[in-house]
């Protein structure tokens, strides 16, 4: 699904990623771990098109992503869920979900998929008419993931889904990711709570100083 080869990227004259080789397969959850500043978020942002690589290739489903715009990459089926519970706070929960599936013109297909998402996150169904900004941080993170699910991604990248959340909420987040991976979605997750996330991961990659290292 995703093949990254000899990828370099950075910010201006500051190099961050150095010779990254990465393979992500359908139905797998790949956990990316490492210290702050190691380059984990930079890797996700480069794949998603927010940063332009200085060298290397990014093949997604056989198509080169390097140089394409983020919106174009997202429409092709590679979605990035950023940290910080980024939802449309003034819109209702249900309208946020509909925006996540904006490209879906088939109402019946949307309704069926929305029902599946609400099965994963029942609280979103209970609060569907409320403004998204009224949700707790954990509920907003669930909503951000639900939006991404409804977009029907082939590749889903999550940057620190646990950021700012109580650890007690993390199993529900990762159970949902595992359920979506079972549909054939390839999932790449940056996460600091390795002990909690480890049981859900198909494989774990360790990043240090912009390079992927063997898992310690």
C-alpha positions in Angstrom: 0.0 0.0 0.0 2.8 2.4 0.9 6.4 2.2 -0.1 8.9 4.9 1.0 12.4 4.7 -0.4 15.5 6.8 0.5 13.3 9.6 1.8 14.9 12.9 2.9 13.0 15.9 4.1 13.3 18.9 6.5 12.5 22.5 7.2 14.4 25.0 5.1 18.1 24.3 5.5 17.4 22.0 8.5 17.4 18.3 7.5 15.2 16.0 9.6 14.5 12.8 7.7 17.5 10.8 6.4 17.2 7.9 4.0 13.9 6.6 5.3 12.7 3.2 3.9 9.3 2.2 4.9 6.6 -0.4 3.9 3.0 -0.3 5.2 0.6 -3.1 4.2 -3.2 -3.2 4.0 -4.8 -4.4 7.2 -1.7 -3.7 9.4 -1.3 -1.2 12.2 2.3 0.1 12.2 3.4 1.9 15.4 6.0 4.6 15.0 7.8 5.4 18.3 10.8 7.5 19.3 11.8 10.6 21.3 10.4 14.0 20.7 12.1 15.6 17.8 13.1 12.3 16.3 11.2 13.1 13.0 8.0 11.0 13.5 5.6 13.8 12.8 7.8 15.1 10.0 7.5 11.7 8.3 3.7 11.7 8.4 3.5 15.3 7.2 5.9 14.5 4.3 3.8 11.5 3.2 0.6 13.6 3.5 2.1 16.4 1.3 2.5 19.1 3.8 6.3 19.0 3.4 8.1 18.5 0.1 10.8 15.8 0.2 14.3 16.7 -0.9 15.1 13.2 -2.1 13.5 9.8 -2.4 10.1 8.4 -3.4 6.7 7.9 -1.8 4.6 5.3 -3.6 1.0 5.0 -2.5 -1.0 2.2 -4.1 1.6 2.4 -7.0 1.4 6.1 -7.5 4.1 8.7 -6.6 2.9 11.2 -3.9 6.0 13.4 -3.7 5.2 16.9 -5.0 1.4 16.5 -4.9 -0.8 18.8 -2.8 -2.2 17.6 0.5 -5.9 17.8 -0.7 -5.0 15.7 -3.7 -3.3 13.1 -1.6 -6.2 13.0 0.8 -8.6 12.5 -2.1 -6.5 9.6 -3.4 -7.1 7.8 -0.1 -4.2 8.7 2.2 -5.5 10.6 5.2 -3.7 12.3 8.1 -5.3 12.8 11.5 -3.3 15.5 13.2 -2.8 15.8 16.9 -4.9 18.2 19.0 -8.5 17.0 18.4 -8.9 19.1 15.2 -12.6 19.2 14.5 -15.1 22.0 13.4 -16.0 23.1 16.9 -19.0 25.3 15.9 -20.7 22.6 13.8 -22.7 19.7 15.2 -21.1 16.3 15.7 -23.3 15.0 12.8 -22.3 17.8 10.5 -18.6 17.0 11.3 -19.3 13.4 10.3 -20.9 14.5 7.1 -17.9 16.7 6.2 -15.7 13.7 6.7 -17.6 11.9 4.0 -18.0 14.9 1.7 -16.8 13.0 -1.3 -19.5 10.3 -0.9 -22.6 11.0 -3.0 -24.4 7.8 -2.1 -26.6 8.6 0.9 -27.3 5.0 1.6 -23.6 4.2 1.7 -22.9 7.1 4.0 -25.7 6.1 6.4 -24.4 2.5 6.6 -20.8 3.6 7.2 -21.9 6.3 9.7 -23.8 3.6 11.6 -20.6 1.5 11.7 -18.6 4.4 13.0 -21.1 5.2 15.7 -21.0 1.5 16.7 -17.3 2.1 17.4 -17.9 5.4 19.2 -21.4 5.3 20.7 -21.0 8.7 22.4 -21.0 10.4 19.0 -24.4 9.1 18.3 -25.7 10.2 21.7 -24.3 13.7 21.1 -24.8 14.0 17.4 -26.9 17.2 17.6 -24.4 19.1 19.9 -21.6 21.4 18.8 -18.4 19.5 18.5 -16.7 22.1 20.7 -18.9 20.9 23.6 -17.3 17.5 23.5 -14.5 16.5 25.9 -11.0 16.2 24.5 -11.3 12.4 24.2 -14.6 12.7 22.4 -13.2 15.2 20.0 -10.4 12.8 19.2 -13.0 10.1 18.5 -14.8 12.5 16.2 -11.6 13.4 14.3 -11.0 9.6 13.8 -14.6 9.1 12.8 -14.3 11.8 10.2 -11.3 10.1 8.7 -13.0 6.7 8.7 -15.9 8.1 6.8 -13.6 9.3 4.1 -12.9 5.7 3.3 -9.1 5.9 3.5 -6.8 3.2 2.1 -4.0 4.6 4.3 -4.8 6.3 7.6 -2.0 8.1 9.5 -2.5 9.3 13.0 -0.2 11.7 14.8 -0.3 11.2 18.6 -4.0 10.2 18.9 -3.5 10.1 22.7 -2.2 13.6 23.1 -3.9 15.3 26.0 -6.2 12.3 26.7 -6.6 10.2 29.9 -4.9 6.9 29.4 -8.1 5.2 30.3 -9.5 6.3 26.9 -6.7 4.9 24.8 -7.9 1.3 24.5 -11.2 2.6 22.9 -9.1 4.6 20.4 -6.9 1.7 19.5 -9.8 -0.8 19.4 -11.4 1.4 16.8 -8.2 1.6 14.8 -7.9 -2.2 14.9 -11.5 -2.6 13.7 -10.8 -0.3 10.7 -7.6 -2.1 9.9 -9.6 -5.3 9.7 -11.4 -3.7 6.8 -8.1 -3.6 4.9 -7.0 -0.1 5.8 -3.3 0.4 6.3 -2.7 2.4 9.5 0.4 4.2 10.6 0.3 5.7 14.1 2.8 7.9 16.0 2.3 7.2 19.7 4.2 7.8 22.9 2.2 5.4 25.1 4.0 2.3 23.7 2.9 -0.1 26.4 -0.8 0.6 25.8 -0.5 0.7 22.0 1.8 -2.3 21.6 -0.9 -5.1 21.7 -2.7 -3.5 18.8 0.4 -3.1 16.5 1.3 -5.5 13.7 4.8 -4.1 13.9 6.7 -1.3 15.7 9.3 1.0 14.1 11.7 3.1 16.2 12.8 6.5 14.9 16.0 8.2 16.1 17.5 11.4 14.7 15.5 11.2 11.5 16.3 7.6 10.8 14.4 4.3 11.3 16.2 2.0 13.7 15.6 -1.6 14.8 13.0 -1.7 17.6 14.8 -1.6 20.9 
